[in-house]
């Protein structure tokens, strides 16, 4: 099912406004299906050692960034599933830095992490593509804020675009 509606500002925390604003208009499932290839292409020319260096002291490595993208997408997709199915139980937040420290991404290969992100995205796209129209409008609570399923889909896409920009400008010294 194509879903082209944009979430209203009341459908997500102000924290996510920058992510949602990055997402172009259109079918969000198609956007999610198509955008990942551009992000993954940034990792193709990298040597393993290059992906293990942060761009500055205290920042993540590119391997940790790949792990973070997969972890965050899984958390967001789980939120979308719960809310889409009408579950009104408030969902907790998660601490991304704790996840990154515990993930062990630097001990894995770039290819392995890329494949994990591809698999995660395929699962997200399958979930969203199969939602009935009414599910897109449903709202729930996550991280103590109201969020809709359609907003979560845009947050996933915008989060990736946000990190793609960081990868291009801070890690690879490319124009955004």
PEHU-V26608 format. One record per residue. PHI is phi in degrees with one decimal (* if undefined). PSI is psi in degrees with one decimal (none if undefined). OMEGA is omega in radians with two decimals (* if undefined). Layout:
# PEHU-V26608
PHI,PSI,OMEGA
PHI,PSI,OMEGA
This chain:
# PEHU-V26608
*,131.4,3.07
-81.7,132.1,3.06
-124.5,117.6,-3.04
-115.8,0.2,-3.13
-71.7,146.4,3.10
-96.3,141.0,3.09
-73.2,144.3,3.04
-77.7,158.8,-3.12
-57.7,-28.9,3.14
-73.7,-7.1,-3.09
-93.0,4.5,3.12
-159.2,158.2,3.10
-65.4,146.7,3.09
-56.6,-26.2,3.09
-54.3,-34.1,-3.06
-93.5,0.9,-3.06
-57.7,-40.3,3.14
-64.7,-36.8,3.09
-66.1,-49.2,-3.10
-61.3,-39.6,-3.13
-64.1,-25.9,-3.13
-73.5,-19.2,-3.00
-82.3,125.5,3.12
-68.8,158.5,3.07
-65.6,151.4,3.10
137.5,-171.6,-3.14
-70.5,109.8,-3.05
-64.2,-31.9,3.10
-66.6,-42.4,3.10
-65.5,-39.6,3.11
-60.5,-47.7,3.12
-62.8,-39.8,-3.13
-64.0,-37.9,-2.99
-92.9,-29.5,-2.97
-73.9,-25.3,-3.04
-61.3,-34.0,-3.11
-58.1,-39.2,3.14
-66.2,-39.2,3.11
-66.6,-47.4,-3.10
-64.2,-31.0,-3.14
-63.5,-24.2,3.11
-65.6,-22.7,-3.09
-93.1,-10.5,-3.06
-59.6,-46.6,-3.06
-82.6,-0.3,-3.01
-80.7,137.5,2.94
-78.9,153.5,-3.14
-54.1,-43.1,-3.11
-62.2,-36.2,3.12
-65.9,-32.7,-3.13
-80.3,-4.6,-3.13
-104.0,5.2,3.14
-109.8,130.8,3.04
-75.4,159.6,3.12
-78.6,-17.1,3.10
-156.1,161.7,3.11
-54.2,130.7,3.09
82.6,-0.5,3.12
-96.8,161.9,-3.14
-72.3,156.5,2.96
-81.6,168.7,3.09
-65.2,-32.5,3.06
-65.0,-42.3,3.08
-64.0,-35.4,3.10
-63.3,-43.8,3.09
-61.6,-44.9,3.09
-61.3,-40.9,3.11
-62.5,-42.7,3.12
-60.4,-43.6,3.13
-67.3,-44.9,-3.14
-61.5,-46.8,-3.11
-64.2,-41.3,3.12
-63.1,-40.0,3.10
-62.1,-44.8,3.13
-61.6,-46.4,-3.11
-66.4,-40.5,3.13
-65.5,-37.0,3.08
-63.5,-42.4,3.07
-60.0,-45.1,3.13
-61.0,-42.7,3.12
-59.8,-51.6,-3.10
-59.4,-47.7,-3.10
-68.6,-42.4,3.14
-59.9,-32.2,-3.13
-86.6,4.1,3.06
87.2,11.7,3.11
-75.0,120.9,-3.10
-100.4,8.1,3.11
-65.3,126.6,3.09
-59.8,136.9,-3.11
-103.7,136.8,-3.10
-74.4,164.6,3.00
-79.9,-176.4,3.05
-144.8,150.8,-3.12
-98.1,105.5,-3.04
-60.0,-35.7,-3.14
-69.2,-36.8,3.06
-63.8,-42.6,3.10
-61.2,-45.6,-3.10
-62.7,-40.6,3.12
-65.1,-38.9,-3.06
-83.6,-14.5,-3.00
-72.5,-29.5,-3.10
71.2,27.2,-3.07
-61.4,-35.1,-3.11
-66.8,-18.0,3.11
-86.0,-3.1,-3.11
-105.7,162.7,3.10
-81.8,156.5,3.08
-59.7,-42.9,3.14
-60.1,-41.7,3.13
-62.8,-44.7,3.14
-66.4,-39.8,3.08
-61.3,-44.9,3.14
-62.9,-37.6,3.09
-63.0,-41.9,3.12
-66.2,-39.2,3.08
-60.8,-44.7,3.14
-65.4,-42.1,3.11
-61.7,-45.2,3.14
-63.9,-39.9,3.12
-60.7,-40.0,3.11
-66.8,-40.1,3.11
-63.3,-46.1,-3.14
-62.8,-41.9,3.12
-62.5,-43.0,3.11
-60.3,-53.5,-3.06
-67.1,-38.4,-3.13
-64.2,-26.1,-3.11
-92.7,2.3,-3.10
-73.5,139.6,3.01
-71.8,156.6,-3.08
-52.3,-40.4,-3.09
-64.5,-27.8,-3.09
-65.3,-32.7,-3.11
-61.8,-28.1,-3.09
-88.1,-13.7,-3.06
-66.3,145.7,3.10
-123.1,156.3,3.07
-148.7,-167.0,3.14
-120.6,127.8,3.06
-139.8,135.5,-3.10
53.5,38.3,3.09
64.1,24.3,3.12
-136.7,151.8,3.06
-71.9,138.5,3.09
-148.6,142.3,3.09
-101.5,162.9,3.10
-61.9,-43.4,-3.13
-65.7,-32.9,3.07
-67.3,-40.8,3.13
-60.3,-42.6,3.12
-59.9,-42.6,3.10
-68.8,-35.7,3.11
-63.4,-42.3,3.11
-59.6,-49.1,-3.13
-63.8,-45.2,-3.11
-68.5,-34.2,3.09
-62.1,-44.2,3.10
-62.6,-44.4,3.14
-62.4,-39.0,3.08
-58.8,-49.7,-3.11
-71.4,-30.3,3.05
-60.6,-42.4,3.10
-61.9,-42.0,3.10
-63.8,-43.5,3.14
-60.1,-46.9,-3.09
-64.6,-44.8,-3.01
-87.8,-36.5,-3.04
-99.4,-29.7,-3.11
-97.8,-41.3,-3.03
-106.4,-4.2,3.13
54.0,45.4,3.07
-108.7,161.1,3.04
-71.2,143.7,3.12
-71.6,none,*
